[in-house]
Amino acid sequence: MGAWQPLPEDLPPEVRHLVEQLRALKDRTGLSLVALGARTAYSKSSWQRYLNAVQPPPRQAVAALCRVAGLTGADAERHTVRWEMAVQAWPRPATASVRPSGVEVYEDDPTVPWWDRPEAERRPGPTGRLLLYAVLLLVVLLLVAVVGTVALG
């Protein structure tokens, strides 16, 4: 998996810990950054920024890496908690807004692929309706075939 570039010395411990854990997860997958980008909704260059502590990763990127690495349940949740602590301590948030209280808030990436959305956010597709239409079309075709056969015969 190659050597990682050293992290900045002045990096807060929460950020350092998260990045080191994400690097270990990435190495555990055995994937290159290009392959990791292909398996998640985040590009090679995005992963380079996240794994070199240049930019905080979106929560969904952490979840996607956990999924690719095969982590589920409490193991994946630990990485989310690490992410929350690191984002609060991140020295220069990539995208931030300031609340009226003066607290700078990191805004998570709102673009999430459908496969990484929590179950509650997934919209049910029209599969039930499509199945009904398909069955009705099949019945109509069968009726037309039977009526045609009887009329010709």
C-alpha positions in Angstrom: 0.0 0.0 0.0 3.0 2.3 -0.1 4.3 4.7 2.5 2.1 7.5 3.7 3.5 11.0 3.8 4.1 12.2 7.4 1.2 14.1 9.0 1.8 17.7 10.2 3.4 17.9 13.6 0.8 20.5 14.9 -2.2 18.4 14.0 -4.6 18.0 16.9 -4.6 14.5 18.4 -8.2 13.8 17.5 -7.5 14.6 13.8 -4.3 12.6 13.9 -6.1 9.6 15.4 -8.9 9.7 12.8 -6.5 10.0 9.9 -4.3 7.2 11.1 -7.4 5.0 11.6 -8.7 5.8 8.1 -5.2 5.1 6.6 -5.2 1.7 8.4 -8.7 1.0 7.1 -7.7 1.9 3.6 -4.5 -0.3 3.8 -6.7 -3.1 5.1 -8.8 -3.0 2.0 -5.7 -3.5 -0.2 -7.2 -1.1 -2.7 -5.3 1.8 -4.4 -6.8 5.2 -4.1 -8.1 4.9 -7.6 -9.8 1.7 -6.8 -11.1 3.1 -3.5 -12.5 6.1 -5.5 -14.3 3.6 -7.8 -15.9 1.8 -4.9 -17.0 5.0 -3.2 -18.5 8.3 -4.4 -15.2 10.1 -3.7 -12.4 10.6 -6.1 -8.7 9.6 -5.8 -7.8 13.3 -5.2 -10.5 13.6 -2.5 -9.1 10.5 -0.7 -5.6 11.9 -0.9 -6.8 15.1 0.8 -8.7 13.2 3.5 -5.9 10.7 4.2 -3.2 13.4 4.3 -5.2 15.6 6.7 -5.5 18.4 4.2 -9.2 18.4 4.4 -11.7 16.8 6.7 -13.6 13.9 5.1 -17.4 14.1 4.9 -19.1 11.7 7.3 -20.4 9.7 4.4 -16.8 9.2 3.1 -15.9 7.6 6.4 -19.0 5.5 6.3 -18.2 4.4 2.7 -14.6 3.5 3.7 -15.9 1.4 6.6 -18.4 -0.3 4.3 -15.6 -1.1 1.7 -13.4 -2.4 4.6 -16.1 -4.7 5.8 -16.8 -2.8 9.1 -20.3 -2.9 10.4 -22.2 -2.1 13.6 -20.2 -0.9 16.6 -16.9 -1.0 14.7 -18.2 1.4 12.0 -19.9 3.5 14.7 -16.5 4.0 16.4 -15.2 5.6 13.3 -18.2 8.0 13.1 -17.5 9.1 16.7 -13.8 9.6 15.8 -14.9 11.7 12.8 -17.2 13.8 15.0 -14.4 14.5 17.5 -11.9 15.2 14.7 -14.1 17.6 12.8 -14.6 19.7 16.0 -10.8 19.9 16.4 -9.9 20.3 12.7 -7.6 23.2 12.3 -8.9 24.6 9.0 -12.3 23.2 8.1 -12.8 22.9 4.3 -16.3 24.3 4.4 -17.5 26.1 7.5 -20.1 28.4 8.6 -20.3 30.5 11.7 -23.3 30.3 14.0 -24.6 33.4 15.8 -22.8 32.1 18.9 -19.5 32.5 17.0 -18.8 28.8 16.8 -17.5 27.6 13.5 -19.4 24.6 12.2 -18.1 22.1 9.6 -20.8 21.3 7.0 -20.9 17.8 5.8 -21.0 16.9 2.1 -24.7 16.8 1.2 -24.1 14.6 -1.9 -24.4 11.1 -0.8 -24.8 8.1 -3.2 -27.9 6.1 -2.8 -26.0 3.0 -1.6 -24.5 5.0 1.3 -27.7 6.7 2.5 -29.2 5.4 5.8 -32.2 3.2 5.4 -34.5 6.0 6.7 -33.4 8.4 4.0 -33.8 5.9 1.1 -36.9 6.6 -0.9 -38.9 3.5 -1.9 -38.8 3.1 -5.6 -41.7 2.5 -7.9 -40.9 -1.3 -8.0 -44.4 -2.3 -6.7 -46.2 -0.2 -9.3 -43.9 -1.3 -12.1 -44.5 -4.9 -11.2 -48.3 -4.3 -11.3 -48.0 -2.7 -14.7 -45.9 -5.6 -16.0 -48.4 -8.2 -14.8 -51.3 -6.2 -16.3 -49.4 -5.9 -19.7 -48.8 -9.7 -19.6 -52.5 -10.4 -19.0 -53.5 -8.1 -21.9 -51.0 -9.8 -24.2 -52.2 -13.2 -23.2 -55.9 -12.2 -23.8 -55.0 -10.8 -27.2 -53.2 -14.0 -28.1 -56.1 -16.2 -27.0 -58.7 -14.0 -28.8 -56.5 -14.0 -31.9 -56.1 -17.7 -31.9 -59.9 -18.3 -31.4 -60.8 -15.8 -34.1 -58.4 -17.5 -36.6 -59.3 -21.0 -35.6 
